[in-house]
Amino acid sequence: MVTTRLPSAGFSITIRIAVTADASSIGRLTTCVGEAGAIVTALDVVDSDPTHVLVDLTCDTADAAHADQVVKQLEEQDGVDVRKVSDRTFLLHLGGKIEVSSKVALRNRDELSRAYTPGVARVCMAIAENPADARRLTIKRNTVAVVSDGSAVLGLGNIGPAAAMPVMEGKAALFKRFGGVDAWPVVLDTQDTDEIVAIVKAIAPAYGGINLEDIAAPRCFEIEARLRELLDIPVFHDDQHGTAICVLAALTNAMRVVGKRMEDVKVVVSGAGAAGTAIMKLLMRQGVGDIIAYDRRGALHRGMPGLNESMQWLADHTNRENYSGDLPGAIAGADVFIGVSAPNLLTGDDIARMADRAIVFAMANPDPEVDPREARKHAAIVATGRSDQPNQINNVLAFPGVFRGLLDAGAEEFTEEMALAAARAIADVVGEDKLNPTVIIPSVFDPRVTPAVAAAIRAVVRGGHAPSNSAAVPESELDKAPEATF
């Protein structure tokens, strides 16, 4: 079978097979799977008798259809009996991916009396007298709400709150694994802005921070802005600010590799939604030379009719030469392309028309805006959002450390200064001596990342500052922007 996508662990299956007990039987199984285009990752003997062997064969496939084809080809082999097929991704999600566990043992009446009644009443009254003590004496100290309405989930779109739960559970698991932060999914069965704001405001006393997730633009901008005004805990929209932080970190190091300066480069951003808008604002804060914002309707430019408020702001404050053509025309001569939009918008020939030592961040998932293999023929540096490609730009590099620092410092808000500091901390983890075109961003499993980001956030909260270049747009104008407010 020929597949256009590479096998990955996201479509891993385990096939239980009974096969005749001859010397070549297992070899025939692995050969069959390989010829079908899958990758065998494990083979375990479960049971055997004088005539048959029962094995569990695990392999990575490209997608669900490819997995079905692999199974079908095995079933067609002589002496092979496929007993059961298990999708390992679905198995991982059975019963959910997170749980609550107690930090105290509750082994006897003495411990119960202190954790619950009557002893707990004293703690309740202490908080009633001094509400700030909730940060010390409750889970508020280390807990974040992962809030979504399911309206813009990954690349799946508006699938609703129940279907969004696996993503929010995964986010909570990542918070714990990488930042030691206790996070909990809060999926809301409403997509009304006023209702979402009211619900989050009502539940906020239990949490030390709010992480907004997969809420469609432009509503996400208003929801975030209003919650920032109403709450005394940080509100962070990861689709916006986590993405922007990681892109700036990667671009900082990419500039070091190619020997260019932020203030000298022209950047084209495909996608003017939540992520793209936040990326552009943070790049402007960092002093990037010029930006062209491109969306479904074309390059955003002054005089373009029918723009919503956020896109109109971008049209007014980017695109110095007021370019109004297509995407291939926009990137001609550009130093940097950043894609947070849709697959297969560009070809290798388009990338060839970019400036010398071009940088391409094609981050649409699972299929990027341009084939990375084609882009590498012409660009000096290529990054994607995929884990099977070099230079993966992944929000896991940012949000665990950001919230670790915010919670540790008892912060009441997330600011643009923190975003700049976090980006610089991530970039600096790589180290000048390790930088090269295939290593511009640390691995998500690098244990130095979260502590570095958390320390950078704490420094800003406690009075430090994140130095940056002169902004391409004055701060007063950036502050007036109707979206992606830091």
KAJOKA-V75359 format. One record per helix or strand. SS is the DSSP state (H for helix, E for strand). FROM is the first residue (numbers start at 1). LEN is the number of residues. If there is no record, write none. Layout:
BEGIN
ss=[SS,SS]
from=[FROM,FROM]
len=[LEN,LEN]
END
This chain:
BEGIN
ss=[E,H,E,E,H,E,H,H,H,H,H,E,E,E,H,E,H,E,H,E,H,H,E,H,E,E,H,H,E,H,E,H,E,E,H,H,H,E,E,H,H]
from=[8,25,39,52,64,80,88,109,120,131,139,143,153,157,161,182,193,209,219,234,238,262,266,274,290,298,309,327,336,348,359,372,381,392,395,399,416,436,439,448,475]
len=[13,11,10,10,12,8,6,7,10,7,4,6,1,1,19,6,14,4,12,4,21,3,5,13,6,2,9,5,4,5,4,4,4,1,3,11,15,1,1,14,5]
END
